[in-house]
Amino acid sequence: MVRNLKAHGLVGEMAAEFVGTMILILFGCGVVAQVVAAGIGDHDSIAWAWGLGVTLGVYVASRISGAHLNPAVTVALAVFKGFEWRKVAPYALAQTAGAFLAALLVRWNYTEVLNAKDPGLTIKTQGVFSTLPGNGTLPVGDWGAFRDQIIGTAILVLVIFAITDLRNTSPGANLAPVVVGFLVVAIGMAWGTDAGYAINPARDFGPRFASWLTGYDTAWSDQYGFPYWWIPIVAPVIGAVIGGGIYKYLIERHLPAGEPLDAMPAKDFEPAN
């Protein structure tokens, strides 16, 4: 997992985060559109496509930026792994912009089937682009979704830190993106009920904004009419810090001494949904 990377500069790193996150959302929102609007596939195909989207996005971007693909992961790396704080906002901006553009492409490509399934562009198909408590149908409130996003993102970051820690039993450099993809599949299959496992502020806000611009007037609210857009932003950041802290203080500090700690720069972590 150790690489001798050239200094690509912040612009290059932002470009990598933009494209990597765009790849993630093209597969993620694309598969949800296919299932919801066209009736092709099911929950399992959604979970697998999101996981594969993560893997492919990481392969695209990791050489340049480390492929965080998730502002919550970027914040956790800054808190615990020495990632430069001055880069947190630019990374988050690039990630969100990539998610936004990808969602616009999905919206455009699936125009016909979305309009046929849901002519009014309502909550019925809003979940193609952004998450809702209980996926818009189950009896879960906003605070239940908030709790869920904290837990799900804590799991995500805790395991990412383990996968990318050279003192732990980390996979080889070329396999880490695959294992992280499996992690996202597992989270989707086990933690997808209460809030649709956004676990990523860029993944939710970028597509939510794109859907609002293209006709989804209810994009900022949940099925109860309450403002919901902030929950998939705030809760994942809290969860990421909790998950990173659990790994640092309960696992990392007990790993064998004398081996490289954080040998891979924080910029080069393989991450996230």
Disulfide bonds with the S-S distance in Angstrom:
none
